[in-house]
């Protein structure tokens, strides 16, 4: 393996001069720097990143923990964080917990042992215990898309409750009154908040949401399929469905079509996330869009500030959602008085 001494010998300079060229720690004459870089290229020299990290006490890496990287929403968040992190000189180590707390804890141990500079976490559950280990280790951390108010950490969240509220108001504005909800896992706080906002809008309008009209899904496509089969059986007269993520909404549309029902002529469907597939599906999905780019950019901004030694009090950001109207919602087949639209 080529060493820094080999480079110095090839360029006819001292080891310290090669080090200054590599690290930019002191001015080096342009002609001398050119000889050093020519030698580096000729010898195919690669600096020892582990040794450099120990000297600098920085690895220029960030850990990103997500619950399911097969979910298009999390995949998009991860890609944006990777791209934006690269712009700021950081490499991102992606860890997929698959929704398992034990796997989350194992990945945290790995990231701590690798001495990453900071951690962005989208936890599988409500309030992960592994944050204790992260905070005790003194690692900067930002919690993304999951509320963790009892922990002294920065949080970047989405206003899921208002998103659910807007979804219900939109359906009621079209004239729907028998509306069902395909909720996500109970441990997932975003889904729970979307259901809270959805219920609040219906309560304000005096419209009932019986227990049989709420199906506990799993955020997967097949979860939407199973939900529709159950809802059609247990909630007759249903005219609209709110799914708390787009994958379940797309599964719901597919199941309705296979049951011989037309979307939106017979039954309307609205989702949440605005994943890329939602615009390409038929009919194109009306949905509540999450601010994915802002979520990624603000999370990284706060984490880099912590890495750089910010002493500010923990920050909680709550980003707004947006209604995206497409083709999957319409007035019910039996027209009812339209309510004020959001």
N, C-alpha and C positions, 0 to 999 in steps of 0.2 A: 504494500500500500504506500502510495506517495505521501511524504510528510512535508510539513512546512519548511523543514530544513533543506529538503530536496529542491523546493521552489526557490529558496534563498540562494542556494549554490548555483542553480541554473541561471538566475537573474543577476548574480554577482552582487548581492546586497545582503544585509543582515536579516536575521529572523524577525527582529523587531520591526524592520521596514515593511516586510511582507505582512506582518500583523496589522500595522497601521493602514496599509492599503485595503486589507480585507475588512477592517472594522471602521474605517474612516475616522480614526481617533487622532490623527495629526496630519498636517500638510506634508505631502510628498511631491517632489518635483515631477511634473508631467512626464518627462522622458523616463524617469526612474519608475514611475507607476506603470508606464506602458510596457517596460521590460518585465516587471513583475507579472502583469496580467498576461503577457505573451507566454511566460514560463508556466503560469497556472493552466493556461489552455493547452500548451504542448504536453504537459505532464498529466493532464486530466485530474488535477488536484481538487479534492472536495474537503472543505473544512470539517473538523469533527464537531458536529452540532451539539452533541452531549456535553463535551468539554466547554464549548462556548456558552451553553446555557448555564452551566454551573458558575462560570465566571461572571456572567451578566445577571444571574438569578432570574432569568426569563427564558421561556421556551418558545415564545411567539406562537403558542398554540392555545386554542379554546376548546373546551368540551361542550358538546351539544347533546342533550338527552331528550329523546322524543318517545312517545308511547307506541307509535306505529308508523314507520316510514313508508309503508305501502299505501297509506291514506294520502290522497293527492294534496290535501291541505297541508299536512305536515311535511310532505315532500317539497312543496313549494316554499314553505317557511325555511326548511333546511337549505335549499338551494340558494335562496336569497341571503341567508346568514353566511353561507360559505363564500358567495361572491363579494358581499360587502366586507366581510372579515379579511378576505384577500386584499381588497383595496387598502386596508389599514395595516397590512403586514402580518396578518394572523392566519395560520392554518387551522382548520376546524376538524376535530375528531368527532364523528357522528356515532352515537350509541342508541340503538333501538331497544327499548325495554320490553316491547311486545305486551305492554300493559301489566307486567308482573313486578310487584314491589321488590321481590328478592333479586330479580335481574337488575332493577334500578340500583339497588344497594351494591351489587357486585361491580357494576360499571363505575359507580362512584369511587370504589376502592381502586380500580384500575386508573381512573383519571387522577386521583390524588397521588398515586405512586409514580405516575408519569409527570407530575408537577406541572400540569397545565396552568396557564396564567389566570384562568377564570372559567366559570361554568354558566351556561344558559340551560335551564331545565324546564321542560314541559312534562310535568309529572303525570303518571298514570292515575293517581288517586287525588284525594283532596289535599292533604297536608303531609307530605312525605317526611318520615323520620330521618331520612338520610341528610336532611338539611343541617341537623345537629352536627354530624361528622364534618360536613363542609365548613360550617361556621367555626367549629373548634380548630380546624386546620388553618383558619385564616384565609381561605380561598375566596376571592370575590365571586359573587353569584347573583344572577338575576333570574327571577321566576317569571316565566312567560306563559300567558294564556290560562293560568290557574291561580286563583286567589289564595294567598297564604298570609293573611293579615296578622296572625299571631307570631310571625317570624320577622326579625329585624333585617329584612332584605328588600332590595328594589324589585318592583313588580311592573310588568307591562301587560295590561289586560285589554280585553275587548268588552264593550258595553253590551253584553249578551242579553241582559234583561230588556233593554230598550229594543234590541233586535227582535226578540220574541213578541214584544208588545206591538211593534210595527207590522209584523207578519199577521197577527190577529186582526188588527185594524184594517189592513189591506183586504183581507178576505171578507170581513164584515162590510166594508165599503162596496164590495161587489154584490152584496146581498146574501151572503152565506150566514146561516145560523146553526146548522148542524155540522160542527167542525170537530175533527179529531186531531190528536197529536201523536206522532211517533217520537217518543223521547229517547235519549241516549242512556248510557250506563249511569246508575245512581251515583257512583263515585266520581263521575266527571262533572266538576263544578260548572263548566260552560253550558252543558246541556240542562243542568238543573236551573240555572239562571234564565235560560231561554224559556223554559216551561213556566217559571214564575211570571215573567213578563207577559207571556201568552195568556195565562190565567187571569192576570190583572186586567187586561184589555177586555176579555170576555165578561168578567165580573162587573166592570164599569158599564157595560152595555146590557147587563141583565141576561146574558146568555149562559146557559148551564154547560159545564164540561164534566159530565159524569165520569166515574172511574173507568167504565167500559170504553170510554172514548180516548183513553190514554194507554198507549202500548209501550212497554219498556223495550227499546231496541238496543242494538250493540254498535251502532255507527258504521255497520257494513252494509253492502248492497243487499245481501240475502236477508238482512234484518228488516229491510223495507218490504221485501217480498212477503215474509212471514207476517209482518204487521198488517198489511192490507188484507190478507186472507182472514186474519182474526177480526179485524175491524168491520169488514163487510158482513161477517156473520153475527157479531155481537152489537153492532150499532147501526141498525137499519135506518135508511133515510139520509145517510151521510152524503154531504155534497162537497166537502173540502177537507184536505189533510195538510197539516203543517208537520214536516219532518225536521228534526233539529240538526240534521246535517244533509248535505247534498247526496252522499252515497245512498243513504236510506231513501231519500226522495226519488232518486232514479230507479231504485229497486221497486218502490211503490208504483211508479208509472208503468214499469214493465209488467208487474203483476196485474194491474188494472187492465192493461191492454190484453193480456192473455185471458182475462176473465170476460172479455168481450165488451169492456167499457171504454168509452172515448174520453181522452184527456185533452182539453178541459170541458168538452161539451157535456159529459155526464158527471165528471168529478174533477175538481181543481186540486192541484198539488203545488205547494211552495216549499222550498228548501232553505238551507242556511250554509254558507261558506263561499259560494261562487267559485267552485273548483273549475278548471278548464273544461272538463267534460260536460258541465251543465249547459254550456252554450251549444255544444255539438250534438246533444241528445235530441230525439224527436218525441214529443215537442220540446223545444228549448225551454229549460227550466227557469221559472221565476224564482228568485232566491234573495236572501239577505247576504250581501257581500261583506266579508271581513276585510279590514285594511291590512292585507298581508305584508306589503312592502313596508308600511309604517311600523308594523309589529316587529319585523326583523331589524329595521334600521334603528328604532328607538331602543330595542333590547341591547343591541351591540354598543350603541352610544353610551348607555348607562354602564355597561360592563367595562368598557375601555376606560371610562372615567374612574371606576373603582380600581382597576388595575393600575392606573396612574396615580393612585393615592388620594382620591377625593374623600374628604371627611364630611361631606354633606349628609344630612339625615336621609334615611331610606325614602325613596320616591315611589309613588304609585301613579302610574299613568293609565287612563281609561279611554281607549280609542273608540271612535264612533263607527257604526256600521252603515250600510247603504242599501236601500231597496233597489233591486234590479228587475225590472218588468220584462218578461219575455212572453212565452206562448202557453204556459201550462196552467194558467188561471183565467177564469171567465165567470160571468154571472151564472148562478145555478140554473138548471133546466127549468125548474119551477120558480119563476121570478118572485123574490121577496123584496120588500122595501129596502132600497140601498141606504146604507149608513154613510156618514161623512168619511171620506177617505183620508188617510194620513197625509 
